[in-house]
Amino acid sequence: MASEIQLTDVTKRYPGRRPPAVDNFTITIPAGQIVVFVGPSGCGKTTTMRMINRLIEPTSGKITIDGKDALSLDPDDLRRGIGYAIQQAGLFPHMTVAQNVGVVPGLLGWERKKVTDRVDEMLDLVGLDPAEFRNRFPRQLSGGQQQRVGVARALAADPPVLLMDEPFGAVDPITRGNLQDELMRLQAELRKTIVFVTHDFDEAVKLGDRIAVLGNQSKILQYDTPEAILANPADDTVAGFVGAGASLKQLTLRRVHDVELAKAGVLVSTEDDPGEIRRKLVDAGKSFALMLDGRRRPVSWVHVREPQVQRPIRDMVSNESTLQDALEAILTEGGNAVVTGARGEYVGLVEIDTVMAIVRQLREENA
Ligand SMILES: Nc1ncnc2c1ncn2[C@@H]1O[C@H](COP(=O)(O)OP(=O)(O)OP(=O)(O)O)[C@@H](O)[C@H]1O
């Protein structure tokens, strides 16, 4: 279930400030898509987003959700139909994870059993084991786990609309990449209407079905698909935002599952003894083998000269990862990127030539 959101000539003036923070903002956010507002600090992204759930009241203009006038609804009722996730998760510190996730269902008067079931379902959905996490307090979670709980809470009452304000802004780059991947996976299933605010253009390219590049006072400089903005920035300001390496950035638009994986490479098992490993490598004429455990999950690299020494795999990608992540992994590993499937099992390798071919193809397409 998703809703179209329409803002028409929406303006916000804060008391005592001359220029409006948001000036005559008009946009249609299609149902079931992720629209990213991206722009420099202070341009009005947050103000614009918060007017949709009326945490900030517009000074003038019209906002409709599925054709219904959001400004004439009771604000509390409106907010119960709109999930909201923010930076640093904004969890209630004295409530457990379960209580945090169950807040809106509770307010909606769901019976207890239904709330508890829903909380567990949501924790599962965001990759947290309910048995382990439901009774913890926010301070007992890592930043990434708090962010996941924040997303679970925003989704708990199954709202058709989700507003996300820099939700992954406060975590390290690797966790951030994982959270982004998870949001993509969730969205493939849930198809909500999501408005996502960030100042990180790469994040916008990765997540957005459409991106609104905003200038001061939330002026829309360009509103289009990531592909179109990368290929044809509307003006110099947008071009500046897109930054250098547009064709490399397009790698964030392609996923590992879009390319053919190499099956080459020597696979050995944790059961194999060093002699066997060396023999396999010599027979194949290769110097490195990938070692898998009993469930076919990658464990380490081993080299023909020291087959008894396990060398760590420093970076891996999944089927859902972007080709930019794959390129990172290739550069980190100095060879190929190891790809794993849904249960962490080995599914193949991305080779540098594959990535190069895609970059060439993207350049030609957009020339
Ligand atoms: N409560 C307020 N009272 C007065 N001015 C405000 C208020 N909130 C925001 N502003 C001003 O409105 C403008 C837009 O702020 P807003 O927070 O929407 O920008 P933003 O693009 O989300 O910024 P950031 O990326 O830094 O969070 C800024 O100039 C800010 O100083």
The ligand as a Gaussian input file, in Angstrom:
#p B3LYP/6-31G(d) Opt

LIG

0 1
 N       12.699000      26.772000      13.995000
 C       13.327000      27.593000      13.159000
 N       13.270000      28.937000      13.328000
 C       13.888000      29.770000      12.489000
 N       14.608000      29.375000      11.419000
 C       14.704000      28.057000      11.191000
 C       14.080000      27.108000      12.052000
 N       14.354000      25.853000      11.575000
 C       15.108000      26.028000      10.475000
 N       15.322000      27.359000      10.231000
 C       16.072000      27.933000       9.099000
 O       15.443000      27.505000       7.907000
 C       16.416000      27.172000       6.914000
 C       16.197000      25.730000       6.430000
 O       16.486000      24.836000       7.490000
 P       16.361000      23.259000       7.323000
 O       16.694000      22.658000       8.638000
 O       15.075000      22.949000       6.726000
 O       17.514000      22.979000       6.274000
 P       18.193000      21.614000       5.828000
 O       18.391000      21.702000       4.379000
 O       17.427000      20.463000       6.360000
 O       19.577000      21.729000       6.575000
 P       20.561000      20.574000       7.161000
 O       20.994000      19.728000       6.010000
 O       21.696000      21.394000       7.730000
 O       19.771000      19.851000       8.201000
 C       17.763000      27.415000       7.531000
 O       18.219000      28.672000       7.136000
 C       17.489000      27.397000       9.031000
 O       18.375000      28.214000       9.699000

